[in-house]
Amino acid sequence: MSHAKTLGKLANGALKLQKCVLPATNHCRQASTSTNLKDVMEKIIPEKQKEVIEFRKKYGGAKVGEVTVDMMYGGMRGIRGLVTETSVLDPDEGIRFRGYSIPECQEKLPRAPGGEEPLPEGLFWLLLTGKIPTQEQVAAVTKEWNDRAGIPNHVITMLNNFPSKLHPMSQFSAAIAAMNSESKFAKAYAEGVHKSKYWELCYEDSMDLIAKLPTVAAIIYRNLYREGNPPDSIDKKKDWSWNYTSMLGFDDPKFVELMRLYLTIHTDHEGGNVSAHATHLVGSALSDPYLSFAAGMNGLAGPLHGLANQEVLVWTTKLQESLGGEVTDDQLRDFIWNTLKSGQVVPGYGHAVLRKTDPRYMCQREFALKHLPNDPLFKLVAQLYKVVPDILIEQGKAKNPWPNVDAHSGVLLQYYGLTEMNYYTVMFGVSRALGVLASLVWDRALGLPIERPKSFDTPGLKKLVGAS
Ligand SMILES: CC(C)(COP(=O)(O)OP(=O)(O)OC[C@H]1O[C@@H](n2cnc3c(N)ncnc32)[C@H](O)[C@@H]1OP(=O)(O)O)[C@@H](O)C(=O)NCCC(=O)NCCS
């Protein structure tokens, strides 16, 4: 059956929902103000399915780009090959979540009472629905996540038995995979559920998984760095970020605000980055959301991707150890050149798509300027921002000499006392769940098939281009 037909069947299969497309009925108007995210999705999905069917019917054969031999050997850089609805990355402007820039999200998304930063719950609503949620809608997501936060005993036992030398990201990924004992998607699939229901099951698993991640992540932190004292239980009156920060063992309200910002800006970076693409790829085999997200986390654990935030702090600490407190620009230049000459990258700088300073870096810099302007480590990070780009330009290799998100997150966490840099990528992962799982729900809603690009060996490729 053709994909368009499959989509057609999917849409037809959801007759109840189809009624809601046009014209807007009372039921539809209620759904858009509903605080039940699943109900809102039920309304939106048939409309989007219809849009994609019609678009593909008319333009399915339109060409969107070319593929060169260099692109194939070059990590598929620049190949237009994925559809991701939740966010788009512009090389110069940076990320837009459903069309909204980071400053716009900071301005428009609901905040905690007395808070200044957006709540990640609101960004999740935006990523799924494309609409800025109301305060009530965000409160409803918080409530659902708090209600779903319990984690299975076998996962707690497993985490408590891991050796302390096992990296926090390996523990995180293993725990996520092991939680698939709870997967509603896997259970329903085994029982022969109709494919028109996949998105709902994916949604349920995603909500459960996101709800459980802070507890899993906090147990890892406390086992490794707080002598195994278990985290406090969830306070159902508080938001997701407050609970995560509190379970880690911190109570400074400014740190909670930082965490709300941190957990909002690390969620999504369109579809081609390693963690998003890995989650999407594994999910396309209909592996359940737990297994798909664990795959994404294994990718986030790489030093060229999420682990770079750990690498930045390791590198900056070495810099401080070798140069001491106050350093001159010339001393910094020598240190950076030595890093490059020894064949290493300057962590936190460069990007595969971005060609300007990452707006995620900028908003963290603004947070630092506001709350910790005199912190010595922040001053060093700011000094590096002045010095590194010119050196990378002079070296002439990196296509983007500007800092990315990872160049700034560690200094903020250090300031508030979360000094264990090996743990930083886990926090990135907790946030990344919101973006990649929102995308996974849409993958299943749009009936995207198993991903299977064509590969060649070098002799075959030479033949293809007439080289031999
Ligand atoms: C992010 C990153 C992996 C993008 O990779 P990419 O798309 O291949 O980047 P480019 O096309 O600019 O790379 C071209 C060359 O410049 C080098 N380069 C890129 N960023 C560099 C950096 N920060 N320091 C030193 N060299 C760098 C690359 O290693 C590559 O060298 P090679 O030709 O010897 O292999 C790369 O910039 C990097 O390694 N940055 C440091 C790690 C980091 O901060 N990662 C987090 C990203 S959010």
The ligand as an SDF file (V2000), in Angstrom:
LIG
                    3D

 48 50  0  0  0  0  0  0  0  0999 V2000
   30.1660   20.5980   16.6560 C   0  0  0  0  0  0  0  0  0  0  0  0
   31.1320   19.9680   15.6830 C   0  0  0  0  0  0  0  0  0  0  0  0
   31.1970   18.4600   15.9790 C   0  0  0  0  0  0  0  0  0  0  0  0
   30.6140   20.1760   14.2570 C   0  0  0  0  0  0  0  0  0  0  0  0
   31.3870   19.3830   13.4050 O   0  0  0  0  0  0  0  0  0  0  0  0
   31.4850   19.6980   11.8430 P   0  0  0  0  0  0  0  0  0  0  0  0
   30.1570   20.0140   11.3000 O   0  0  0  0  0  0  0  0  0  0  0  0
   32.2130   18.5680   11.2290 O   0  0  0  0  0  0  0  0  0  0  0  0
   32.3460   21.0350   11.8660 O   0  0  0  0  0  0  0  0  0  0  0  0
   33.1710   21.7030   10.6810 P   0  0  0  0  0  0  0  0  0  0  0  0
   32.6250   21.3440    9.3520 O   0  0  0  0  0  0  0  0  0  0  0  0
   33.3030   23.1380   11.0210 O   0  0  0  0  0  0  0  0  0  0  0  0
   34.5910   20.9670   10.8240 O   0  0  0  0  0  0  0  0  0  0  0  0
   35.6430   21.2440    9.9310 C   0  0  0  0  0  0  0  0  0  0  0  0
   36.9580   21.0410   10.6660 C   0  0  0  0  0  0  0  0  0  0  0  0
   37.0540   22.0030   11.7180 O   0  0  0  0  0  0  0  0  0  0  0  0
   37.3040   21.3570   12.9190 C   0  0  0  0  0  0  0  0  0  0  0  0
   36.6090   22.0270   14.0190 N   0  0  0  0  0  0  0  0  0  0  0  0
   35.2840   22.2730   14.1100 C   0  0  0  0  0  0  0  0  0  0  0  0
   35.0030   22.8060   15.3220 N   0  0  0  0  0  0  0  0  0  0  0  0
   36.1810   22.8950   15.9670 C   0  0  0  0  0  0  0  0  0  0  0  0
   36.5570   23.3250   17.2620 C   0  0  0  0  0  0  0  0  0  0  0  0
   35.6550   23.7550   18.1470 N   0  0  0  0  0  0  0  0  0  0  0  0
   37.8590   23.2610   17.6160 N   0  0  0  0  0  0  0  0  0  0  0  0
   38.7730   22.8070   16.7420 C   0  0  0  0  0  0  0  0  0  0  0  0
   38.4830   22.3510   15.5160 N   0  0  0  0  0  0  0  0  0  0  0  0
   37.2000   22.3980   15.1460 C   0  0  0  0  0  0  0  0  0  0  0  0
   36.6930   19.9740   12.7320 C   0  0  0  0  0  0  0  0  0  0  0  0
   37.2440   19.0440   13.6760 O   0  0  0  0  0  0  0  0  0  0  0  0
   37.0910   19.6710   11.3070 C   0  0  0  0  0  0  0  0  0  0  0  0
   38.4490   19.2870   11.3020 O   0  0  0  0  0  0  0  0  0  0  0  0
   38.9890   18.1510   10.2910 P   0  0  0  0  0  0  0  0  0  0  0  0
   38.7700   18.7230    8.9360 O   0  0  0  0  0  0  0  0  0  0  0  0
   40.4100   18.0050   10.6970 O   0  0  0  0  0  0  0  0  0  0  0  0
   38.1630   16.9360   10.5500 O   0  0  0  0  0  0  0  0  0  0  0  0
   32.5430   20.6230   15.8140 C   0  0  0  0  0  0  0  0  0  0  0  0
   32.4340   22.0120   15.6170 O   0  0  0  0  0  0  0  0  0  0  0  0
   33.1950   20.3320   17.1450 C   0  0  0  0  0  0  0  0  0  0  0  0
   33.8450   19.2820   17.2910 O   0  0  0  0  0  0  0  0  0  0  0  0
   33.0320   21.2350   18.1700 N   0  0  0  0  0  0  0  0  0  0  0  0
   33.5390   20.9940   19.4870 C   0  0  0  0  0  0  0  0  0  0  0  0
   32.6310   20.0300   20.2350 C   0  0  0  0  0  0  0  0  0  0  0  0
   31.3150   20.7040   20.6150 C   0  0  0  0  0  0  0  0  0  0  0  0
   31.2850   21.7990   21.1390 O   0  0  0  0  0  0  0  0  0  0  0  0
   30.2040   19.9850   20.3870 N   0  0  0  0  0  0  0  0  0  0  0  0
   28.8800   20.4610   20.7440 C   0  0  0  0  0  0  0  0  0  0  0  0
   28.0720   20.8690   19.5650 C   0  0  0  0  0  0  0  0  0  0  0  0
   26.5370   21.5730   20.0540 S   0  0  0  0  0  0  0  0  0  0  0  0
  1  2  1  0
  2  3  1  0
  2  4  1  0
  2 36  1  0
  4  5  1  0
  5  6  1  0
  6  7  2  0
  6  8  1  0
  6  9  1  0
  9 10  1  0
 10 11  2  0
 10 12  1  0
 10 13  1  0
 13 14  1  0
 14 15  1  0
 15 16  1  0
 15 30  1  0
 16 17  1  0
 17 18  1  0
 17 28  1  0
 18 19  1  0
 18 27  1  0
 19 20  2  0
 20 21  1  0
 21 22  1  0
 21 27  2  0
 22 23  1  0
 22 24  2  0
 24 25  1  0
 25 26  2  0
 26 27  1  0
 28 29  1  0
 28 30  1  0
 30 31  1  0
 31 32  1  0
 32 33  2  0
 32 34  1  0
 32 35  1  0
 36 37  1  0
 36 38  1  0
 38 39  2  0
 38 40  1  0
 40 41  1  0
 41 42  1  0
 42 43  1  0
 43 44  2  0
 43 45  1  0
 45 46  1  0
 46 47  1  0
 47 48  1  0
M  END
$$$$
